[in-house]
Amino acid sequence: MRAQVLLFPTITAYGRLYCAPRRLHRYNSSSSSQFLNLSLSRFSGGLFFHMESGTSSSGKKSMVENLKRYGVISSKRVAQVMEALDRGLFVPVGSSAYVDTPVPIGYNATISAPHMHATCLQLLEDKLQPGMCALDVGSGTGYLTGCFALMVGAEGRVVGVDHIPELVDMSIKNIEKSVAASLLKKGSLSLHVGDGRKGWQEFAPYDAIHVGAAASEIPQPLLDQLKPGGRMVIPLGTYFQELKVIDKNEDGSIKVHTETSVRYVPLTSRDEQL
């Protein structure tokens, strides 16, 4: 299949409005994944979509430093957790772990680009304090779930849900090789097979909910499981998608704002995804 070009006359990125660059980044869609997850952002006259590659500690450090340089990461906590949890353990063998691009992980799914992980971590940071509770819908290979767990700590609770059993098995193995392994063993981090659109009622309500696939509308069970005072980050839309930030007020009402334009795999049933 030919490389595709996404055309947006203007895009909202990290709270600012940008004109689309003259040269649009092309991505290769020859993999089995129908969509790739990306946020279109313009920095220094071009799309922010390339970073230095590396291995292990040097790769992690380079990745984080580039995200800081371009203003994607401004939080010390987010920088620390993304450097602590090795992304190289969460991508398929042979993939570019530290380059700012989404990576196909099989089953018509991807692991998001590092700048999207950083963006979501920063948006949810206040709701990922030690002792808090978080839900990761569409947890994939477990990278962002592991980041959440490191941020809330052993006294918190993080739940990852994915409807592909093979991905859940993979994510558990990935976590077991990482610095988050002790949290998995303790039980404060858990990964489950299930329909993420229904959330995970057992440990609700959640201070933070992250949805890693695009929904046509906000699933009501996720709103119900969001704690008053909590925050959800979810991509909404079909072809044209926007990353929405949903805050639940203490009286149960919600406030929604748009963070940026994105492209995610659809939030759908297991059978439709496969």
N, C-alpha and C positions, 0 to 999 in steps of 0.2 A: 504494500500500500504506500502511496506517496506521502511525503511529509505534508503536514497540514499547517495552515497559517490561521491564527485567530485574529479577527479584525474587530477592534473596539475604537470608536472615535475618541472617546475619553474613558478614563478608568479612575476609580478611587482607590488609592493605595496608602495604607497606613495613615488614614485620616486626612489625606491631601488629595486634591484633584489634579490629575496629570493629563496632558494631551498624549495620545498614542504616538509612539516614536515612528519615524519614517520607515525604519527597517524593523520589521517584526520578527521576533525569534521564531524559527521553525523547529518543530519537534517531530521526531520520527514516531509514527504510530504503527509500525510494522509488527509490534508485539501483539499478544492475544488480548491485551487490555484495550477496551473500547475507548476509554478516555484516560487522560493523564491529569493529575492534580497540579495546578500551578496558579500562582497569583501574578498578574501582569503589572509590573511596577517599573517606572522609569527612573534611572539614576545615571547621572553624568552622560545624558544623551542616548542611553541605550537601555535595553531591558536588563534588570538585575537577575541574571540567570546563570552566571558562570563564577566559579570559585576555584581556588587551587585544590588539587587533589593531594592525597598523602596517605600514610598508613598509620594506624593505631594512634598513639598519643600526638604525633606531629600532625596527622590528618584532622583529628578532633580540634586541636588548638587552632590550626589554620582556618578551619570551617567557622569556628566561633569568632575569631578575630575579624574575618571578612564580614560576617553578619553584624558585628559591632561597628566596623568601619563604615558600612553603608547605612547605619542607623536603624537596622531591623531589630537588633538587641540593644536595649538601653538599661536593662535590669541586670544587676550583679548576680542575683539568684538564678535567673534564667541562663546567663552565661555559664555559671558554675555547674548547673545540672546538665546542660548540653555538652559540656566538656567532660563531665564525670561519666555519663552514660555513653558508651562507645557505639555510635551508629553503625560501625562496621560489623557488629554482631547481629544486626537486625535487617540486613539486606542480603539477597541471594549471593552466593559465592561468585566472584568475578564481576560484580556490579561496582559502580563508582560510589563508594559509601559517603565520601566527603565533598562531592560536587553538588552544587545547588540545583538538583533536578529530581523530580519524582522517579521512582524505580518500579517497574512491574515486579510483582511478587507471586504471580500466578493467580489462577481462579478469577481472572478479569478484575484484579485489584492492584493497587499500587501502595507503596509507602510514600508519603508526601515529601516534597522538597524540604530541605532544612529551614528555609526562610518561612515556610508555612508552619512548621513545628514551632519555630521561635515566635511567630506572630500569635499563635494560639496560646502558647505558654504565657506570653506577656499579657494577653487579654484576660487570662484566667488567674494570673498570679495572686491577686488579692483573695481569691477563693481557694487557693492551694497553700494555705498556711498550715504549719504543723498542727496535727490533730483533726484537720478537716476531712471531708468525704467527697470523692470524685468518681464520676462515671465516664468511661471512654467507650463510645458506641462505634463499632467498626474498628476494633483495636488492631486488626491486621497482624503485623509481625511483633507488636508489643512495645515499640520504641516510645511512643508518646505516653502510653500507660505506665511504663517504667519511669519516665520523667516525672509524671504526676506523683508516683509513689515516693520518689526521692524528696519531692517538695513537701508532701504532707507528713512524711516520716512514719516511724513505727507505731505511733499513737493514732495515726490517721487511718483511712480506709480508701483504697482505690479498687474499682471493679472495671475490668475490660470485658466487652461482649462482642463476639463475632459469630456470624451464622455459618461459617465454613470451619468444620472440625479440624481439618488439616492445618489451617492457619492458627487456630487456637493451640494445637499441639506444638506448632513451630514457635509460637510466641512464648510458650512456657519454657521450651528449651533455650530460647534466646535469653530470656530473663535469668535462667539458671546459670548462664555463663557470665552474667553482668554484675555490676556493683549493687543491683537491686535484688540479688538472689536471696539475701537474708530476709527481705520484706515478704517475698513470695513464701519462703519457708515458714515465717512467723504467721502468715495468714492475713496480714494487713493489705497485701496485694493479691488479687485473685483474678483469673481469666476463665471465661465461661463460654460455652456454645449456646447461642440463643438468638432470637430475633431482636436486634438492637432497637428497632422501632418501638418495642414494648418496654424498653429500659430494663432495669433489673431491680424488681421491687424489694427483694430481701434486705438490701442495705439502704434503701431510700429513707429519708430525702437526702439529696446531694447538694453540697455547696457549689460544686462545679460539674457541668456536663459538657463534654466535647463530642461532636458528631463528625466522623471522618468521611462522610459521603453526603451527596446532595439530595435533599428531600424536596418534594414539590410543595409541601406545607409542613409546618412544625407538628411533629407527632404529639398528640394530646398526652399520651402516657409519660412522655419526657417532661412536658410542662408540669404534670401532676407530681412527678418525682423530684422536681427542682425545689429546693428549700426556699422559703421566703428569705429574701436577702441574698439569694444565690444567683449565679450567672451561667447561661448556656451559650456556647459558640457553635453555630451550625450553618453550613452552606445551604442556600435555598435557590431553587430554580431548576430548569431543565437544560436547555442549551446555554442560555445566558444565566449565570449564577452569581450570587452575591453572598459574601460571608456576613452573616447576621450575628449581632451580639444582643442577647435577650437577658434583661435583668428582671427578676421577680421582686416586686415590692413586698413589704411586710404584710400588706393587706391582700396579697395574692394577685394584684394587677401586674401587668407586665409592660416593660418599656423596651422598644426595639430600635437599634440603629445599625446602619450598614457600615462595615469596615473596609471592604475592598471587593473587587471583582475577582472571581476565582473559576477554576475548572476542576471538578471532582468527579469521581465515579458516582453513579446514582445510588441512592439509598433504596434498596429494593429487596425482594425476597431472595432466598438462596437459589431457588430454581431459575428465576429470571437472571440473576447474576451469572450463573454458570451456563 
